[in-house]
Amino acid sequence: MKVITSREFNQDVSAAKRLARGEPVFVTDRGRPTHVLMSIDQFRALSGQRESIVDLLALPAGSLDAELAPPGRW
């Protein structure tokens, strides 16, 4: 478990994001944990969330390997 101060977080957000790739990072304010930064994959695993259509639409063109069937009759 990594812990950084809110001051460290504000001064170097990129470093905090790099740390959070491997494990959650606790951000403290006046010595008390106030926030947790984690990767989206860690969050999804923890919350049981799956990718949404918004996530899929945000992917770069050609990165999704899927065949779409034409809509059926209603």
N, C-alpha and C positions, 0 to 999 in steps of 0.2 A: 504494500500500500504506500503510495507516494503522497506527501503532504507539502503544499506550498502556501505561502501567505497570499492574501489578496493583493498586496503590493507587488510581489513577484509575478503574480498572474497578470496584473495590469501592465507591468513593464515588459513582459515577454509572453504574449498569448501563444505564439508559435511554439515556444518551448513547452508550454503546458499541454498543447495539443499533441506534440510528439510523445510526451510522457504518457498521455492517456491512450495512445495506441496499444500499449501493452497491458495496462491495468488502470482502474479508476484512480483519479487524482482528487484528493480532498483539498479544498481551498478554505483557508482559515481567515477569520477576521478577529483580531485581538485575541488570538490563541484558541478560538473556538471554531470548529468546523461549521461552515455555513452553506457550502455548495460542493457538488461532486461533478467532475468532468469525466466523461467516458466516451468511448467510440460508439457509433451508432450500432455496430454489431453487438457490442456488449449490452447496450440498452435493450435491443430487440431480444437477445437471449434471456435477459433478466425479466422483461415484461411479457414475453411470449408473443410479441408483435411480429407480423410478417411484413414483407415489402408491400407498399400500397401502389395503386396505379400511378400516383404522382411520382413515386420513386422510379418506377419503370419508365415513365414518360421523360424523366430527366436524364436518362442514360444517353450517352453519345450514340449517334446513328450507327447502326450495324453491330452494336454490342449485344443486342438481345437476339438469341437464337430460338425463335419460336415460330410455329406456323399457326396462322389464324384461320379458323373455319368461317365461311360466310354465315351470316345470321340465318337462323331457321325461320319458319313461319310462326307467326304469333297465333 
